[in-house]
Amino acid sequence: MGFALRTKSFGFGEYVVANHWWDEIDESNEWKRDIYYALCAAYASVSFVALVQLVRIQMRVPEYGWTTQKVFHLMNFIVNGLRAVIFGLYNSVFTIKPKVLEQVLMEVPGLLFFSTYALLVLFWAEIYHQARSEPANKLRPVYFIVNGFIYFIQAMIWVYMSVSRAAAGVEAAKLFLAVISFIAALGFLLYGGRLFILLRNFPIESRGRQKKLYEVGSVTSICCTCFLIRCVMLALSAFDESVDLDVLDHPILNVVYYLLVEIVPSALVLFILRKLPPRRVSDQYHPIR
């Protein structure tokens, strides 16, 4: 019994030490500065990589316009660049008044991140339906309609927040972003999974087929995981202030969150899809590789 009591006491002591360490960092201006500038540097690095890849693709196939591949890298450059600027100016962004302006600045890159990776789902959906000789001409209009609807609803939430200034508006915004993150995860699971199975059942064994299986399987796993983490964290932060995101006093929570849901997934996907298109392409060329 004495041993059990000492064990419990030790565990409680460890908990207190951990809490003290967490609170000390949250209250330290030096730690906040270093953490948010590190996030700024990480986002700037990913943005730069996306820009370099976009330039390389343009130099490789200058005769093509804005292909899906080019738009995907351009949007990655914009999203990560915006995040870099926001965290570089963290002291101004997290204290901006009114609160709704801070919400807009923090949530617009999240919406663009959704649109960027939904574009990848669209590309896979087109390949899947074309491979099965099914009509795919309605997929792009659906992509634009869904994105337009999401941006419209989010704008209405911002308007409500600016008028009412109630906590319900902030909670609604977080829950709405959680829902669209869950939808994105389902999209990757649905079409990434379908395309993976289609490639696996393809009768011809080749090195290219194995590489495509690796690409589709890896990107599907990464994107499903990051959007599910985003969904869970946003849903929790809507009801629990202790896990509130995008606030000045939670630097550790922010660095863990953004590493898991944006920085690391974006870097991995850009690395996996780093292959350039061939110099001479046919009419059946599919941009993202």
DRENDO-1510 file (C-alpha; in Angstrom, 1 decimal, always signed):
<recs>
REC; n; res; u; v; w
REC; 1; MET; +0.0; +0.0; +0.0 .
REC; 2; GLY; +2.9; +2.3; +0.9 .
REC; 3; PHE; +4.5; +1.6; -2.5 .
REC; 4; ALA; +1.2; +2.4; -4.3 .
REC; 5; LEU; +0.8; +5.6; -2.4 .
REC; 6; ARG; +4.3; +6.7; -3.3 .
REC; 7; THR; +3.7; +5.8; -7.0 .
REC; 8; LYS; +0.6; +7.9; -7.0 .
REC; 9; SER; +2.4; +10.8; -5.3 .
REC; 10; PHE; +5.2; +10.6; -7.9 .
REC; 11; GLY; +2.7; +10.6; -10.8 .
REC; 12; PHE; +1.0; +13.7; -9.3 .
REC; 13; GLY; +4.3; +15.4; -8.9 .
REC; 14; GLU; +5.2; +14.7; -12.5 .
REC; 15; TYR; +1.9; +16.1; -13.6 .
REC; 16; VAL; +2.5; +19.3; -11.6 .
REC; 17; VAL; +6.0; +19.7; -13.1 .
REC; 18; ALA; +4.6; +19.2; -16.6 .
REC; 19; ASN; +1.9; +21.8; -16.0 .
REC; 20; HIS; +4.4; +24.2; -14.6 .
REC; 21; TRP; +6.7; +23.8; -17.6 .
REC; 22; TRP; +3.7; +24.2; -20.0 .
REC; 23; ASP; +2.5; +27.4; -18.2 .
REC; 24; GLU; +6.0; +28.8; -18.0 .
REC; 25; ILE; +6.4; +28.6; -21.8 .
REC; 26; ASP; +2.9; +30.0; -22.4 .
REC; 27; GLU; +3.7; +33.0; -20.2 .
REC; 28; SER; +7.2; +33.6; -21.6 .
REC; 29; ASN; +7.5; +36.3; -24.2 .
REC; 30; GLU; +10.8; +34.9; -25.3 .
REC; 31; TRP; +9.4; +31.4; -25.9 .
REC; 32; LYS; +6.4; +32.9; -27.8 .
REC; 33; ARG; +8.7; +34.9; -30.0 .
REC; 34; ASP; +11.0; +31.9; -30.8 .
REC; 35; ILE; +8.1; +29.5; -31.4 .
REC; 36; TYR; +6.1; +31.7; -33.6 .
REC; 37; TYR; +9.1; +32.8; -35.6 .
REC; 38; ALA; +10.0; +29.1; -36.0 .
REC; 39; LEU; +6.5; +28.5; -37.4 .
REC; 40; CYS; +7.0; +31.5; -39.7 .
REC; 41; ALA; +10.3; +30.0; -41.0 .
REC; 42; ALA; +8.8; +26.6; -41.5 .
REC; 43; TYR; +5.9; +27.9; -43.5 .
REC; 44; ALA; +8.2; +30.1; -45.5 .
REC; 45; SER; +10.4; +27.1; -46.4 .
REC; 46; VAL; +7.4; +25.1; -47.6 .
REC; 47; SER; +6.1; +28.0; -49.6 .
REC; 48; PHE; +9.5; +28.5; -51.2 .
REC; 49; VAL; +9.7; +24.8; -52.2 .
REC; 50; ALA; +6.2; +25.0; -53.8 .
REC; 51; LEU; +7.3; +28.1; -55.7 .
REC; 52; VAL; +10.5; +26.5; -56.9 .
REC; 53; GLN; +8.5; +23.4; -58.0 .
REC; 54; LEU; +6.0; +25.6; -59.9 .
REC; 55; VAL; +8.9; +27.4; -61.7 .
REC; 56; ARG; +10.5; +24.1; -62.6 .
REC; 57; ILE; +7.3; +22.7; -64.0 .
REC; 58; GLN; +6.7; +25.9; -66.1 .
REC; 59; MET; +10.2; +25.7; -67.5 .
REC; 60; ARG; +9.7; +22.0; -68.3 .
REC; 61; VAL; +6.3; +22.4; -70.1 .
REC; 62; PRO; +6.0; +26.2; -71.0 .
REC; 63; GLU; +3.6; +25.4; -73.8 .
REC; 64; TYR; +0.8; +24.3; -71.4 .
REC; 65; GLY; -1.3; +26.8; -69.5 .
REC; 66; TRP; -2.5; +26.5; -65.9 .
REC; 67; THR; -2.6; +22.8; -65.5 .
REC; 68; THR; -4.0; +21.1; -62.3 .
REC; 69; GLN; -0.4; +20.5; -61.2 .
REC; 70; LYS; +0.6; +24.1; -61.6 .
REC; 71; VAL; -2.5; +25.4; -59.8 .
REC; 72; PHE; -1.9; +22.9; -56.9 .
REC; 73; HIS; +1.7; +24.2; -56.4 .
REC; 74; LEU; +0.6; +27.9; -56.8 .
REC; 75; MET; -2.0; +27.4; -54.1 .
REC; 76; ASN; +0.5; +25.7; -51.8 .
REC; 77; PHE; +2.8; +28.7; -52.3 .
REC; 78; ILE; +0.0; +31.1; -51.4 .
REC; 79; VAL; -1.4; +29.2; -48.4 .
REC; 80; ASN; +2.0; +28.6; -46.8 .
REC; 81; GLY; +3.2; +32.2; -47.6 .
REC; 82; LEU; +0.1; +33.6; -45.9 .
REC; 83; ARG; +0.8; +31.5; -42.8 .
REC; 84; ALA; +4.4; +32.6; -42.8 .
REC; 85; VAL; +3.4; +36.3; -42.8 .
REC; 86; ILE; +0.7; +35.8; -40.1 .
REC; 87; PHE; +3.1; +34.0; -37.7 .
REC; 88; GLY; +5.9; +36.5; -38.5 .
REC; 89; LEU; +3.5; +39.3; -37.4 .
REC; 90; TYR; +2.0; +37.1; -34.6 .
REC; 91; ASN; +2.0; +39.9; -31.9 .
REC; 92; SER; -0.2; +42.1; -34.1 .
REC; 93; VAL; -2.4; +39.3; -35.5 .
REC; 94; PHE; -3.3; +37.7; -32.2 .
REC; 95; THR; -4.2; +41.1; -30.5 .
REC; 96; ILE; -6.0; +42.7; -33.4 .
REC; 97; LYS; -9.4; +44.2; -32.7 .
REC; 98; PRO; -12.2; +43.4; -33.3 .
REC; 99; LYS; -11.9; +39.7; -32.7 .
REC; 100; VAL; -13.6; +38.9; -36.0 .
REC; 101; LEU; -10.7; +40.3; -38.0 .
REC; 102; GLU; -8.3; +37.9; -36.2 .
REC; 103; GLN; -10.6; +35.1; -37.0 .
REC; 104; VAL; -10.7; +36.0; -40.7 .
REC; 105; LEU; -6.9; +36.3; -40.9 .
REC; 106; MET; -6.4; +32.8; -39.2 .
REC; 107; GLU; -9.2; +31.0; -41.0 .
REC; 108; VAL; -8.7; +32.2; -44.6 .
REC; 109; PRO; -5.5; +30.2; -45.0 .
REC; 110; GLY; -7.3; +27.2; -43.5 .
REC; 111; LEU; -10.1; +27.5; -46.1 .
REC; 112; LEU; -7.5; +27.9; -48.9 .
REC; 113; PHE; -5.7; +24.8; -47.6 .
REC; 114; PHE; -8.9; +22.9; -47.9 .
REC; 115; SER; -9.4; +24.1; -51.5 .
REC; 116; THR; -5.8; +23.2; -52.4 .
REC; 117; TYR; -6.1; +19.6; -51.3 .
REC; 118; ALA; -9.7; +19.3; -52.6 .
REC; 119; LEU; -8.1; +20.0; -55.9 .
REC; 120; LEU; -6.0; +16.9; -55.5 .
REC; 121; VAL; -9.2; +14.9; -54.7 .
REC; 122; LEU; -10.8; +16.3; -57.9 .
REC; 123; PHE; -7.8; +15.2; -60.0 .
REC; 124; TRP; -7.9; +11.7; -58.6 .
REC; 125; ALA; -11.7; +11.6; -59.1 .
REC; 126; GLU; -11.3; +12.6; -62.8 .
REC; 127; ILE; -8.6; +9.9; -63.3 .
REC; 128; TYR; -10.8; +7.2; -61.6 .
REC; 129; HIS; -13.9; +8.0; -63.6 .
REC; 130; GLN; -12.1; +8.3; -66.9 .
REC; 131; ALA; -10.3; +5.0; -66.3 .
REC; 132; ARG; -13.7; +3.3; -65.8 .
REC; 133; SER; -15.1; +5.1; -69.0 .
REC; 134; GLU; -17.5; +7.1; -66.8 .
REC; 135; PRO; -18.4; +10.8; -67.4 .
REC; 136; ALA; -16.2; +13.1; -65.5 .
REC; 137; ASN; -17.3; +16.5; -67.0 .
REC; 138; LYS; -19.4; +17.4; -64.0 .
REC; 139; LEU; -16.7; +17.0; -61.4 .
REC; 140; ARG; -15.0; +20.4; -61.9 .
REC; 141; PRO; -18.4; +22.4; -61.6 .
REC; 142; VAL; -19.1; +20.4; -58.4 .
REC; 143; TYR; -15.6; +21.4; -57.1 .
REC; 144; PHE; -16.3; +25.1; -57.7 .
REC; 145; ILE; -19.9; +24.9; -56.4 .
REC; 146; VAL; -18.8; +23.2; -53.1 .
REC; 147; ASN; -16.0; +25.6; -52.6 .
REC; 148; GLY; -18.2; +28.6; -53.3 .
REC; 149; PHE; -20.8; +27.3; -50.9 .
REC; 150; ILE; -18.2; +26.8; -48.1 .
REC; 151; TYR; -16.8; +30.3; -48.6 .
REC; 152; PHE; -20.3; +31.8; -48.6 .
REC; 153; ILE; -21.2; +30.0; -45.3 .
REC; 154; GLN; -18.0; +31.0; -43.7 .
REC; 155; ALA; -18.5; +34.7; -44.7 .
REC; 156; MET; -22.0; +34.6; -43.2 .
REC; 157; ILE; -20.5; +33.3; -40.0 .
REC; 158; TRP; -18.0; +36.2; -40.0 .
REC; 159; VAL; -20.8; +38.7; -40.5 .
REC; 160; TYR; -22.7; +37.2; -37.7 .
REC; 161; MET; -19.7; +37.4; -35.4 .
REC; 162; SER; -19.1; +41.1; -36.3 .
REC; 163; VAL; -22.8; +41.9; -35.6 .
REC; 164; SER; -23.5; +39.8; -32.5 .
REC; 165; ARG; -19.9; +39.6; -31.0 .
REC; 166; ALA; -21.1; +36.5; -29.1 .
REC; 167; ALA; -19.1; +33.4; -28.3 .
REC; 168; ALA; -21.5; +31.3; -30.3 .
REC; 169; GLY; -20.1; +32.8; -33.5 .
REC; 170; VAL; -16.6; +31.7; -32.7 .
REC; 171; GLU; -17.8; +28.2; -31.8 .
REC; 172; ALA; -19.9; +28.0; -35.0 .
REC; 173; ALA; -16.8; +28.9; -37.1 .
REC; 174; LYS; -14.7; +26.3; -35.4 .
REC; 175; LEU; -17.4; +23.6; -35.8 .
REC; 176; PHE; -17.9; +24.5; -39.5 .
REC; 177; LEU; -14.2; +24.2; -40.2 .
REC; 178; ALA; -14.2; +20.9; -38.3 .
REC; 179; VAL; -17.1; +19.6; -40.6 .
REC; 180; ILE; -15.3; +20.6; -43.8 .
REC; 181; SER; -12.1; +19.0; -42.6 .
REC; 182; PHE; -14.0; +15.8; -42.0 .
REC; 183; ILE; -15.5; +16.1; -45.5 .
REC; 184; ALA; -12.0; +16.5; -47.0 .
REC; 185; ALA; -10.8; +13.4; -45.1 .
REC; 186; LEU; -13.7; +11.4; -46.5 .
REC; 187; GLY; -12.9; +12.7; -50.0 .
REC; 188; PHE; -9.4; +11.4; -49.8 .
REC; 189; LEU; -10.5; +8.1; -48.3 .
REC; 190; LEU; -13.2; +7.7; -51.0 .
REC; 191; TYR; -11.2; +8.6; -54.2 .
REC; 192; GLY; -7.7; +7.9; -52.9 .
REC; 193; GLY; -8.9; +4.4; -51.8 .
REC; 194; ARG; -10.8; +3.8; -55.1 .
REC; 195; LEU; -7.8; +4.8; -57.2 .
REC; 196; PHE; -5.4; +2.7; -55.1 .
REC; 197; ILE; -7.6; -0.3; -55.5 .
REC; 198; LEU; -7.9; +0.4; -59.3 .
REC; 199; LEU; -4.1; +0.6; -59.7 .
REC; 200; ARG; -3.6; -2.5; -57.5 .
REC; 201; ASN; -6.0; -4.5; -59.7 .
REC; 202; PHE; -4.4; -3.2; -62.9 .
REC; 203; PRO; -3.3; -6.4; -64.9 .
REC; 204; ILE; +0.1; -5.1; -66.1 .
REC; 205; GLU; +3.0; -5.2; -63.6 .
REC; 206; SER; +5.4; -2.3; -64.1 .
REC; 207; ARG; +7.7; +0.0; -62.1 .
REC; 208; GLY; +5.5; +3.0; -62.9 .
REC; 209; ARG; +2.4; +1.2; -61.5 .
REC; 210; GLN; +4.2; +0.4; -58.2 .
REC; 211; LYS; +5.3; +4.1; -57.9 .
REC; 212; LYS; +1.8; +5.3; -58.5 .
REC; 213; LEU; +0.5; +2.9; -55.8 .
REC; 214; TYR; +3.1; +4.3; -53.4 .
REC; 215; GLU; +2.2; +7.9; -54.3 .
REC; 216; VAL; -1.6; +7.5; -54.0 .
REC; 217; GLY; -1.4; +5.3; -50.9 .
REC; 218; SER; +1.0; +7.7; -49.1 .
REC; 219; VAL; -0.8; +10.9; -50.0 .
REC; 220; THR; -4.1; +9.4; -49.1 .
REC; 221; SER; -2.8; +8.3; -45.7 .
REC; 222; ILE; -1.1; +11.7; -45.0 .
REC; 223; CYS; -4.1; +13.8; -46.0 .
REC; 224; CYS; -6.7; +11.7; -44.3 .
REC; 225; THR; -4.7; +11.8; -41.0 .
REC; 226; CYS; -4.0; +15.6; -41.1 .
REC; 227; PHE; -7.7; +16.5; -41.9 .
REC; 228; LEU; -9.0; +14.2; -39.2 .
REC; 229; ILE; -6.6; +15.7; -36.6 .
REC; 230; ARG; -7.8; +19.1; -37.7 .
REC; 231; CYS; -11.4; +18.0; -37.4 .
REC; 232; VAL; -10.9; +16.7; -33.8 .
REC; 233; MET; -8.8; +19.6; -32.6 .
REC; 234; LEU; -11.2; +22.2; -33.9 .
REC; 235; ALA; -14.2; +20.4; -32.5 .
REC; 236; LEU; -12.5; +20.2; -29.1 .
REC; 237; SER; -11.4; +23.9; -29.1 .
REC; 238; ALA; -15.0; +25.0; -29.8 .
REC; 239; PHE; -16.1; +23.7; -26.4 .
REC; 240; ASP; -12.9; +23.7; -24.3 .
REC; 241; GLU; -10.9; +26.9; -23.7 .
REC; 242; SER; -7.9; +25.0; -22.5 .
REC; 243; VAL; -7.3; +23.7; -26.1 .
REC; 244; ASP; -8.2; +27.0; -27.8 .
REC; 245; LEU; -6.1; +27.5; -30.9 .
REC; 246; ASP; -4.9; +30.7; -32.6 .
REC; 247; VAL; -4.4; +32.6; -29.4 .
REC; 248; LEU; -1.3; +34.4; -28.2 .
REC; 249; ASP; -1.0; +32.5; -25.0 .
REC; 250; HIS; -1.0; +28.9; -26.4 .
REC; 251; PRO; +2.3; +28.8; -28.4 .
REC; 252; ILE; +3.0; +25.1; -27.7 .
REC; 253; LEU; -0.5; +24.0; -28.7 .
REC; 254; ASN; -0.2; +26.1; -31.9 .
REC; 255; VAL; +3.2; +24.7; -32.9 .
REC; 256; VAL; +2.0; +21.1; -32.4 .
REC; 257; TYR; -1.3; +21.7; -34.2 .
REC; 258; TYR; +0.1; +23.5; -37.3 .
REC; 259; LEU; +3.0; +21.0; -37.6 .
REC; 260; LEU; +0.6; +18.1; -37.7 .
REC; 261; VAL; -2.2; +19.5; -39.8 .
REC; 262; GLU; -0.3; +21.8; -42.4 .
REC; 263; ILE; +3.5; +22.0; -42.3 .
REC; 264; VAL; +4.5; +18.4; -42.2 .
REC; 265; PRO; +1.7; +17.1; -44.5 .
REC; 266; SER; +2.4; +19.8; -47.1 .
REC; 267; ALA; +6.1; +19.1; -47.0 .
REC; 268; LEU; +5.6; +15.4; -47.4 .
REC; 269; VAL; +3.0; +15.7; -50.2 .
REC; 270; LEU; +5.3; +18.1; -52.1 .
REC; 271; PHE; +8.2; +15.7; -51.7 .
REC; 272; ILE; +6.1; +12.7; -52.9 .
REC; 273; LEU; +4.7; +14.6; -55.9 .
REC; 274; ARG; +8.0; +16.2; -56.8 .
REC; 275; LYS; +8.4; +14.4; -60.2 .
REC; 276; LEU; +8.4; +16.8; -63.1 .
REC; 277; PRO; +6.2; +16.1; -66.2 .
REC; 278; PRO; +8.0; +14.8; -69.3 .
REC; 279; ARG; +9.1; +17.4; -71.8 .
REC; 280; ARG; +6.9; +15.9; -74.6 .
REC; 281; VAL; +3.5; +14.9; -73.5 .
REC; 282; SER; +0.5; +13.4; -75.3 .
REC; 283; ASP; -3.1; +14.5; -75.3 .
REC; 284; GLN; -3.7; +12.1; -72.4 .
REC; 285; TYR; -1.3; +13.9; -70.1 .
REC; 286; HIS; -2.3; +14.1; -66.5 .
REC; 287; PRO; -0.5; +17.0; -64.7 .
REC; 288; ILE; +0.0; +15.8; -61.1 .
REC; 289; ARG; +2.5; +13.0; -60.8 .
</recs>
